[in-house]
């Protein structure tokens, strides 16, 4: 039996339900970080691995920009690349993330080299970039809709880090402040695009499956961190070892 065509509001409600169930604000690694239950090395491991995700976002967006059919759409999406890459080496989200890893005492060259990544981090992030490159334009746009839920997790994360870790300051968390305004702007455009172009039950099903996939990408990264640095604490060969 073919699923019924959802209204735009119904589609958005279904997307938000997926986020409520599957977004990584529910992951125990996030809860431990928020509640001050990680040590410095575990926070370092999170920041180092998350750097790869931050660094690959502009590449993902460049693939998407290349596929957009009009100058107006390309201008809109190009802004995301500038938000992350910045206008120079001192601006943008990647530069602000490196300020965080600097503040945590990680060697910048080591972070940028990505030599200490968990294998699962690399696989998950690369799968996301390849998804945007290879799937339909609708699915590529829909893959960013986890930003619908990011302001909540950012607020929790920043409050918990500042409250519970004396080795973190508001200055080292500078990455997150612009995202509180950038993410809602980004998602408003993407959500409007999805509501307009997911005009059949089949396309709506693709959009919902895409959001599940993207939630899995984010969840699997925290799974890998938990397995390597919390329990059972099995760090793969070549990956970052706190204190070494």
C-alpha positions as a printed Julia matrix, in Angstrom:
244×3 Matrix{Float64}:
  0.0    0.0     0.0
  1.4    3.39   -1.02
  1.91   5.86    1.81
 -0.21   9.0     1.61
  1.29  12.31    0.53
  1.98  14.35    3.65
  1.35  18.06    3.88
  4.39  20.25    4.45
  3.52  20.55    8.12
  3.03  16.8     8.46
  6.38  16.13    6.79
  8.09  18.55    9.16
  6.41  16.87   12.13
  7.66  13.47   10.92
 11.19  14.85   10.57
 11.09  16.29   14.08
  9.89  12.97   15.46
 12.9   11.24   13.91
 15.17  13.81   15.53
 13.56  13.35   18.9
 14.11   9.6    18.7
 17.48   9.34   16.96
 19.5   12.56   17.27
 22.68  12.22   19.3
 21.42  14.4    22.13
 20.27  11.02   23.5
 23.7    9.38   23.3
 25.35   8.43   26.61
 28.67   9.98   25.53
 26.95  13.33   25.11
 25.29  12.91   28.51
 28.64  12.15   30.17
 30.27  15.18   28.57
 27.38  17.47   29.48
 27.31  16.23   33.08
 31.05  16.57   33.72
 31.73  12.82   33.78
 34.55  12.8    31.22
 38.2   13.43   31.98
 40.43  15.78   30.03
 41.72  13.05   27.72
 38.22  11.95   26.81
 37.21  15.52   25.97
 40.38  15.85   23.9
 39.47  12.68   22.0
 36.01  14.07   21.25
 37.38  17.41   20.0
 40.07  15.77   17.89
 37.66  13.36   16.21
 34.95  15.96   15.74
 37.49  18.12   13.91
 37.33  15.75   10.95
 33.58  16.24   10.7
 33.98  20.02   10.85
 36.77  20.0     8.27
 34.83  17.9     5.76
 31.59  19.89    5.91
 32.83  22.45    3.33
 33.78  19.63    0.96
 30.3   18.17    1.35
 28.78  21.57    0.65
 31.01  22.12   -2.38
 29.66  18.92   -3.92
 26.15  20.18   -3.27
 26.78  23.68   -4.67
 28.1   22.17   -7.9
 24.76  20.45   -8.44
 22.42  23.37   -7.73
 20.73  24.62  -10.91
 20.45  28.39  -10.33
 22.76  31.22   -9.2
 20.34  32.09   -6.4
 20.46  28.6    -4.95
 24.23  28.43   -5.31
 24.66  31.78   -3.56
 22.48  30.6    -0.69
 24.38  27.36   -0.19
 27.82  28.89   -0.83
 27.38  30.88    2.35
 27.72  27.63    4.31
 31.18  27.04    2.87
 32.27  30.53    3.91
 30.79  29.99    7.38
 33.07  26.99    7.86
 36.16  27.82    5.78
 36.12  31.51    6.62
 37.54  34.29    4.47
 41.06  33.53    5.72
 42.87  31.16    8.08
 41.76  33.11   11.16
 38.02  33.11   10.54
 35.29  30.53   10.07
 34.1   27.47   11.92
 37.18  25.34   11.26
 39.47  28.03   12.68
 37.24  28.32   15.74
 37.28  24.55   16.21
 41.08  24.58   16.14
 40.93  27.23   18.85
 39.06  24.66   20.93
 41.61  21.9    20.29
 44.43  24.39   21.03
 42.74  25.28   24.31
 42.51  21.61   25.22
 46.27  21.25   24.8
 46.27  19.3    21.53
 49.02  19.91   19.0
 47.46  21.72   16.06
 49.53  19.99   13.4
 48.54  16.64   14.85
 44.85  17.55   14.84
 44.94  18.83   11.26
 46.84  15.76   10.07
 43.9   13.56   11.25
 46.45  10.84   12.05
 44.86  10.2    15.43
 41.31   9.66   14.19
 39.29   6.64   15.17
 38.69   4.53   12.04
 34.93   4.7    12.62
 35.07   8.49   12.66
 36.73   8.58    9.26
 34.34   5.98    7.82
 31.23   7.75    9.11
 32.23  11.22    7.95
 33.39   9.98    4.56
 30.09   8.12    4.16
 28.25  11.41    4.74
 30.34  13.31    2.19
 29.91  10.51   -0.36
 26.17  10.43    0.28
 25.84  14.1    -0.61
 28.01  13.6    -3.69
 26.2   10.53   -5.0
 22.53  10.71   -4.03
 19.76  12.89   -5.44
 19.86  16.64   -4.9
 16.77  16.4    -2.69
 18.46  13.83   -0.48
 21.67  15.89   -0.38
 19.76  18.94    0.86
 17.75  16.86    3.33
 20.93  15.43    4.84
 21.61  18.72    6.63
 18.27  18.72    8.45
 19.88  17.48   11.66
 20.56  21.21   12.09
 16.92  21.42   13.15
 18.02  19.94   16.46
 21.52  21.37   16.89
 20.72  24.54   18.9
 19.44  22.39   21.78
 22.5   20.15   21.9
 24.86  23.14   21.51
 23.22  24.92   24.44
 23.45  21.78   26.6
 27.04  21.14   25.57
 28.29  24.68   26.2
 26.55  24.98   29.56
 27.85  21.6    30.71
 31.41  22.17   29.53
 31.67  25.58   31.18
 30.08  24.36   34.4
 31.98  21.12   34.84
 35.48  21.45   33.34
 38.01  23.92   34.72
 40.23  23.44   31.65
 37.58  24.91   29.33
 36.71  28.6    28.99
 34.09  30.52   27.08
 36.86  31.73   24.78
 37.83  28.2    23.75
 34.17  27.46   22.97
 33.94  30.3    20.45
 32.95  27.86   17.7
 29.49  27.35   19.11
 28.19  30.92   19.48
 27.8   31.67   15.74
 26.2   28.27   15.17
 23.27  29.28   17.36
 22.27  31.78   14.65
 23.78  30.12   11.57
 22.08  26.76   12.06
 18.49  28.11   12.24
 19.11  30.21    9.12
 20.56  27.24    7.27
 17.79  24.88    8.26
 15.01  27.32    7.37
 16.22  27.33    3.77
 16.79  23.57    3.6
 13.45  22.78    5.21
 11.6   25.06    2.8
 13.4   23.39   -0.12
 12.49  19.92    1.12
  8.87  20.82    1.74
  8.6   22.19   -1.81
 10.45  19.47   -3.69
  9.42  16.34   -1.76
  6.17  16.35   -3.72
  5.45  12.62   -3.91
  5.16   9.96   -1.21
  8.3    8.32   -2.61
 10.35  11.51   -2.34
  9.03  12.14    1.17
 10.11   8.65    2.16
 13.59   9.41    0.77
 13.76  12.57    2.87
 12.79  10.72    6.04
 15.29   7.94    5.34
 17.96  10.57    4.71
 17.42  12.13    8.11
 17.66   8.69    9.72
 20.93   8.11    7.87
 22.37  11.45    9.01
 21.37  10.76   12.61
 23.15   7.41   12.29
 26.3    9.2    11.04
 26.36  11.4    14.12
 25.4    8.59   16.52
 28.07   6.24   15.19
 30.78   8.83   15.84
 29.83   8.95   19.52
 29.55   5.16   19.62
 33.16   4.97   18.48
 34.31   7.48   21.1
 32.46   5.64   23.86
 33.88   2.26   22.85
 37.46   3.55   22.58
 37.66   6.0    25.47
 34.92   5.08   27.99
 33.86   1.43   27.95
 35.49  -1.0    27.28
 38.27   1.46   26.43
 39.72  -0.32   23.41
 41.67   2.29   21.44
 42.44   1.12   17.88
 46.06   1.02   16.69
 47.23   4.43   15.55
 44.4    6.37   17.18
 44.89   9.17   19.69
 45.95   8.01   23.15
 45.32  10.56   25.92
 48.45  11.59   27.74
 50.81  10.18   25.18
